Amino acid sequence: GQEPKRRIFVPRFGDYQKVYDAIAKRLHEHDNYDDGSYGPVLLRLAWHASGTYDKLTNTGGSNGATMRFAPESDHGANAGLKAARDFLEPVKEAFPWITYSDLWILAGVCSIQEMQGPKIPYRAGRSDRDLSFCTPDGRLPDASKDGSHIRAIFGRMGFGDREMVALSGAHALGRCHTDRSGYHGPWTFSPTTLTNDYFKLLLDEKWAYKKWNGPKQFEDVKTKTLMMLPTDMELVKDKAFRKYTELYAKDNDAFFKDFSDAVVTLFELGVPFEQPEDLRYTFKSSFD
Ligand code: DDH
């Protein structure tokens, strides 16, 4: 009677790179979605999974992937993110050993890098948790509010002004959808490429209230094709925020560095990692 040999599969860097490559391949194959990429909505999924973190109670964050379940999936801020979760389902089937929570964050990393953004070093080790870990509604930012709200929401996660402005540069990507948030339009002319254009446009364009029946938002006076949310406009109105908006508008390298650092922090909030910080994985992009 010999015991059958059992092997536990311990995924390593190369295994995560294979998952990265599978997401990147799907991203480039499905270029008929929205402005030509699932990248922005995948990044938004990773951000909304992470941005529920509360440092005081150490609850929320990307560990758990609780947005799979109601009530969190039905929170107003998460409208439309089912498209991102569904997009990743075939990847989960091909690599069943990865948790949804690690997969969603890896997809965020992949999206940033495949949309020509900076490298985002990654750690694995999140576990999926049940619906009892869903966070209460209201932890994500409300676009109709002002600077004190931005500071309250991001301060609760542990961020300072500089990181808040750097993270907001993600709005170079994607668009608002009237059937999701109620707002309408993209922030930049290249919504599937990460650049510092969001900051340049905030400072250089003339912005006026859009005349429509929808929620209060801004449009550029010149072309009336771009938009800004009330919270976006705070980054030029508020002096302390504006300092960083000006820095990032002038210096794309400074933006990329601060954005990468802040996103790494965001994606790791509240996760009890075993993988040490100095051994994060940096994935090869499809165009490296
Ligand atoms: Fe955002 N965001 N976001 N955002 N966001 C929306 C879309 C996208 C706010 C509100 C909205 C971040 C910060 C804020 C992305 C990434 C990030 C939409 C439109 C609203 C509204 C949703 C829709 O209708 O589909 C507010 C308010 C804030 C704030 O800081 C106060 C941050 C920090 C990130 C990040 O990734 C680090 C991306 C990408 C999108 C585009 C999604 C898409 O489908 O396209």
Boltz pocket constraint, residues with backbone or C-beta under 6 A from the ligand:
constraints:
  - pocket:
      binder: B
      contacts: [[A, 39], [A, 40], [A, 41], [A, 43], [A, 44], [A, 47], [A, 79], [A, 80], [A, 141], [A, 142], [A, 143], [A, 144], [A, 150], [A, 164], [A, 167], [A, 168], [A, 170], [A, 171], [A, 173], [A, 174], [A, 175], [A, 176], [A, 177], [A, 178], [A, 180], [A, 181], [A, 182], [A, 183], [A, 229], [A, 231]]
      max_distance: 6.0
